[in-house]
Amino acid sequence: MRVNKLVICGVGLIGGSLARALKAAGAVKEVVGVGRTQTSLARACELGVIDRAAVSMADAVAGADIVLLAAPVAQTPALLAAIRPHLGGTTIVTDAGSTKSDAVAAARAALGDEAWRFVPGHPIAGAELSGVDAAKADLYRDRRVVLCPQPGNRGDDVARVRAMWEAAGARVSEMTPTQHDHVFASVSHLPHVLSYALIAQILDAPDAALKFGFAGGGFRDFTRIAASNPEMWRDICVANRDALLAELDGYLATLGSLRQLIDAGDGAGLEAVFARTSQARTDWAKQQEK
């Protein structure tokens, strides 16, 4: 698989890592960057992540094989609207956002009869660091990527997007947008909210400095993702609020049950919950190693 011209809108960790991976694999001829600031694009050029910065959206999209939207999800409607007048030929648009139902709706609204070009995607990879300096060629190696093909997509176009991610080392699966959003509200969006919430709780305590001073490895592991990009996670929470609220309600109910066990001094009840969940976590970790 080889992409002659890949356009990346939002050359940060996600888009930049894809560019690095495809370059390392010899799977792309030219990478063109689109961004909000010339400073970030100049840095991407300096690092060799992109070959050049687009002078306009028309310049970016002209002759492109694939356009990747890798900006925060709230920017997706505006980016699609900016791209729409310049689409032609066999150019495909895909994205890397963590929410999919909103992306599909945005594509239908902005692209109209060109919405068949939009193949929704989501790489399940990342780090607490952001920006093009954090991009690395192996970010997607043996990591999952979810595609959410739409009824209007052509099979060959979905296959092109799949092949692009596989060239970067990823393992590609498919889901519906609704299924995707419910799954990732549980295993990605909720954990980020909980991590942010714990830090916020401590920050608001009168003895916050003392608590942070004695925090150890468990705290570090649990709160690592609270260092993630605030703008990105703000947008994700708003975009997937219905599914996320359902997961939050479920989590609050579970916390309530644990609180009752602790209040009652029910050690046996607590141990039963902890043993069940500890085994599940161990089994999951073993599966990840295969």
N, C-alpha and C positions, 0 to 999 in steps of 0.2 A: 504494500500500500504506500502510495506517495502523494502528498498534497503539493501541488505546484505553488499555490498562494493561500496561506492561512492568515486570516485577519483576527486579531485578538482585541476585543473591546474591554479594557481593564487589565493592564499588564501587571498583575500582582503575584501573589503566591500561586494561585490556582492557574491562571492563564500563563504566567511565566514558566511554571514548572512543566506545563504541557509543551510549550515551545522548546524548552531545554531537552525534554525527553525525545521529542520528534527529531530535533537536530542531531542528538546523539545517535538515534537509530537510522539516520539518513532518510527519514520519511517525509521531509518537507524541504521544498526548494527556497521559499521566501516567506518570512513572517513579518507582517505589517501590524504595527501597534496603533491603537486609538485610545486616548486617555483624557482625563480632565485637566491635566497640567503638562506643560512642556517639560518641566523639570523631571517628572517621573518617566516620561518617554525618553528623555535624553539619558537618564540613568539606565533604562532598559537597553538602549542602543550601546551604551558604554560597556555594559556587562555582556553584550553579545546575545541577549535573550531575543531581541527582535532585530531585524535587518534594517528597518527604517520606520519612522513615524509617518503616519498618513497626514497629508496636508489638508484633507477634507474627507468627509464621509464618502463622497463620490469617488475620490481617489482611492480610498480604502477598499470599497466594495467592488470596483471595476475589475472584472476578470477573476474574482476570488472563487476558489473552490469551496471553502468553508469559512463562515464567519462565526466566531465563538464569542458569546456574551459572558464575560467573567467578572462583571461588576456587581456590586450589591443589588439584590433582587428588586429593590424599589426603583432602580434605574432601567429595568427591562422595558417598560412601555415606551419611555422616551427614546431608548436606543433603537427599538424596533421601528418606531415612527421615523427616525432619522435614516434608517437603512432602507426603508420601503421604496422610496423613489428611485433608488439606484440598483435594485435587484434585477437580474436578468440572467439569461443563459441557464446554466445548471447550478448556480450558487445555492448552497445550503446554509441555513442559519441554525445553530444549536446554542445551548447555554450550559452553564455549570452551576446554576442556582440550587439552593437547598430546598426550595419549594416548587412544586410543579403545576398545581391546579391554576395558580395565579399566572404562571408563565404561559400556559396554554390559552387562557382567557385573553391575556395581553396580545399574544400573537394573532388570535382571531380578530381582535379589535383593530390592531395596527396594520396588519398585513392584508386583511380582507381575502381576496381571491388568490393571494400569494402565500396564504398561511400553510399551504402544503409543503413549503420549503422549510418550515420550522420543525426540527426534531429535538424535543426536550431531553435534557440529560443532566446527570448529577454525579460527579466523581466523589466517592466516599473516601476522601483523603484531605489532609490539612494539617495545620500546626497552630500553636498559639501565636506564632509570629506572622506578620503580614507584610505585604509590599514585595516589590520585585527582588530586593536583596535576599529575601528568604527563599526564592524559587530554587528548586533543585531537580536534577534530571531523573532521580529515582523516586520521586514522591508517589508515583502511581504504580510502581512495580508491585505486582501481586495484590493490588488493592481493587476494591469493587467500584464499578461505575454502573449506574442505573440509567437506562434509556426508557422513555415513556412514549413510544410511537403513537401517532395519531391516525385516525382512519384515513385522512387525506394524504399521509406520507407515502411516497413511493418506496417500494422494498429496497431498491438499489440505493436510495439516499440514506435510509436507516443503516444499511450495510456499510456505507462509506463512513458514517459517524462511528459505528461500531469498530471498524477497522482502524480508524484514527486512534481511538483509545487503546485498542489492543496493541498498536505499534508503540504506544507509550508504556506498555507493560501491564495494563489493567485487565481485569476479568469483568466482562460485561454481562449484565442481567437486564431483564425487562419487567416493568410493572405498569399498572395504570397510574395516572396522576393522583387519583384519590387514594389508592393503596399506598403509593409512595409517601404521601403527606402524612398519613396516619402512622406508618411505620417509623418515619424519621422524627415525627413529633415525640415519639416514645424514646427512641434510642439515641437521638442527637439533640433535638431542640430542648427537651426537658432537662437533660443533664447540664446543658449550658446555663439554663435559667437557675437551676439549683446551685451551681457553682458560683454564679454571680451573686445569688441571694445570700449564701453563707458569708462571702466577703462583705457584702453590704451590712449584714447583721453585726459583724464584728466591728466594722468601721463606726457604726452608730453606738457602740458600747463605750462607757466612760473609761474603761480599762483596755481599750483597743490596742494600745502600744504594748502593754504587758502580754496580751494574748498573742499578738503577732510575734513577739520576741521569743515565745516558747513553742511556737508551732513547729511541728516536725515533719517527717516524711509522709505520714498519712494525709496531713493537711495539704502538703505540697502536691501530692498525687491527685487528691480530690479537687483542688482548685486550679490545676494547671490551665484548664480551658477558660478560666475567668480572665486570662490575659489575652483572649481572642479579640478580634476587631469589633469594637462596640457598634459601629455603624452597620456592619453586616448583620450582627445578631439582633439589633433593633429591627431591621427590615424583615428578617426571618420570622421573628415573633409576631409581628403585625400581619405579615402575609399568610401565616399558617395558624392564625389565632384560634379558629374553631377546634381544630385537631389538638392544638397545644393546650387549650383550656380543658378539654376532656381528659388529657393526660395529667394535667395539674390537679384536677378534681380527684382522679384516681389515686394520685400520690398523696394528696392531703388525707384521703380516707385511710390509706395505709399508715401514714404517720399517726393518725388518730388512734388506730388500733394499737400501734406500738406504745403510744403514750399511755393508753389504758393499762397495758401490761406492766409498764415501768411504774405507774402510779400504784398498781396493786402489788408491786413487789413480786410479780409472777416470773421467777427465774426460769422455770421449766417452759413456760409459754414463750419467753424471749429466746431461749436456747433452741426451741423447735423452729422458730422463724429463721433464726440465724443459721442453723444447720442446713435447712432447706435451701436458703439463698446462697450460702457458701458453696454448697455442692453444685448448684446451677452455675455459679460464676466459674468454678473450677472446670466444669464440663465445657463451658463456652470457650475458655482460654485454650483448652486442649484442641478444640475444633479449629481455632485460629492458627494453631501451629502446623496444621496438616497442609 
